[in-house]
Amino acid sequence: MGGPVFAKKNFLSLSRQWIHALDFHKVKPPIHMKEFARPDGRLAYLTNDERHALFSDLVPIINQQKAHSLTVSVNNLKFQEFFPTEKFRGRFGASPLAFLWCMVLNHIIVKEHQDRMERMAYVLSDSPINVQMDDCYRFFRSYENRIGADFTGSFTFDCPKRVDALQAADMVAWANRKKWLEEPFEDGFEPLDDLTRTFESNGKPNIHFHFDAKEQRTQKLTVVLGEPIRKKGARVSLLGVIPPMKDLL
């Protein structure tokens, strides 16, 4: 879970450059990394050289426009150990937990740089777990309201076809996962390695942050959330209690 963070003006600039790059390479948007899978992916027809050329243009666009990028990983097996599927299916999953941590980390970043950063807004790709993601957002905003903070902005869902930044986010998340699994970037995917670098390049700090939600942190959250509440004919949010977030960090 994760993606690039943009200032408002850069969010719009990315879209203009993104459309031009895909048009130049004759690739119909939107792109999703799974579509490059061979032999059946929609973009499987691209040769290794064509892939390399495409990503050699798209990766610099992301790095030049982003303020930073952030990803969070949650071990699914460990998650299920503390949040058994039979109890939490449809209520709370590993992806919503990763999104919750993204909000916590961006809260800290904005707080430390509030003299030059605005509230952090979020655009998530539509999915079957929209309701769980919305619960996480409302849950964390309730925490900020309780402590008198205002570092988290608006929140919405959209689709990659309309929001190019969601395509960029998919690339960042894919590259980060490949890096942390220690898999090689090859067969035309080599440029994607630059999405997860933390050193300065071309005079701009293209910083990428990765946070691993360790087992102990996931276990602590079980104490905060407790048991899921179910009512016939009514949906009750699992995330109803404001947590002591400092104890989770």
Secondary structure, 3 states (H helix, E strand, C coil): CEEEEECHHHHHHHHHHHHHHHHHCCCCCCCCHHHHCCCCCCCCCCCHHHHHHHHHHHHHHHHHHEEEEEEEEECHHHHHHHCCHHHHCCCCCHHHHHHHHHHHHHHHHHHHCCCCCCCEEEEEECCCCHHHHHHHHHHHHHHHHHHCCCCEEEEEEECCCCCHHHHHHHHHHHHHHHHHCCCCCCCCCHHHHHHHCCCCECCECCCEEEEEECHHHHHHHHHHHCCCCCECCECCCCCCCCCCHHHHC
